[in-house]
Amino acid sequence: MRGAVLHAPGDVRLDTRDDPRIEHPTDAIIRLAATCVCGSDLWPYRGIEAVDGPVPMGHEYVGVIEEVGAEVTTVKPGQFVIGSFFASDNTCEICRAGYQSRCVHAELIGAIGTQAEYARIPLADGTLVATPAMPDEKLVPSLLAASDVLGAGWFGAIAADVAPGKTVAVVGDGAVGLLGVLAARELGAERIIAFSRHQSRQQLARAFGATDIVTERGDEGVAIIKDLTGGFGAQSVIEAVGTQESMMQAIRSTRPGGHVGYVGVSHDVTLPGDELFFSAVHLHGGPAPVRRFLPDLIDRILTEAIDPGSVFDLTLPLNQVAEGYKAMDERRAIKTLLQP
């Protein structure tokens, strides 16, 4: 089969890879209907994360089951499925508490690589959720978004304790941040303030429910948030970048007693203990337990209550995967959908 492989920073190629096969009786093999490039894929692409030899890429996926292992009982060949970027058994104590991304048997799908024609999904019973019927083609991008960025944005909102009547600020205007805006709207936020310097992303943020746009960053952005909230700061803040600046901007934008939900993959983030202590804010986040939210998100998508698929502003065939990465790296695209 064909699959994307990162050979070195900036060097993504569509290589011939071995066809996946059932390795464990709990596996499933899916034929990808759509996959995509994630903002987190840009960390190794840019050389910020080390690349140790050629590695398969991709961890977001929707598709049709081709084959299942002997112990798989909840999904079957022919079904259209969506899964999380972490495989999980969905039965361990941690999973039952709603944190499937930290399952005691968790496997990172990115190590398998789903920017490809086919993929092996471990722990299929706990990882995959089937749609009731084959979905309309127009809904596939939204279902694909649910496999990671929508679920991550949703978790960011949940971790930030978004609730009806609250003021929410969102740090980050990538796909996760934008879908954090959508999640905040769906969860009833009264005011949603999006940080963004890019017009196309500002427009999408407003379409998803943002009531205010702040273009300033860092302490200047924090000052604007304080001005917009009577000097207090937002009650809920979603951090969707993962840098030192974005994390401190999120914490400083939050009022005492407020909540920060951080879902940006942290890179060299160090929190000053004294400032954190006296901020009196709640911090919660990490790898989003997407599997917890999938049934609800899939239902919202199938009933067309939400349209997270509009976050994809570039669609390319899989053989143009290198251009998909380049467009996102150069911020010419918010998120690239790949069609195998």
Buried (B, 14 or more C-beta within 10 A) or exposed (E): BBBBBBEEBBEBEBBEBEEBEBEEEBBBBBBBBBBBBBBBBBBBBEEEBEBEEBBBBBBBBBBBBBBBBEEBEBBBEEBBBBBBBBBBBBBBEBBEEEBBBBBEBBBEBBEBBBBBBBBBBBBBBBBBBBBEEEBEEEBBBBBBBBBBBBBBBBBBBBBBBBBEEBBBBBBBBBBBBBBBBBBBBBBEBEBBBBBBEEEBBBEBBBEBBBBBBBEBBEEEBBBBBBEBBEEBBBBBBBBBBBBBBBBBBBBBBBBEEBBBBBBBBBEEBEEEEEEEEEBEBBBBBBBBBBBBBBEEBBEBBBEEEBBBBBBBBBBBEBEBBBBBBBBBBEEEBBBBBBBB
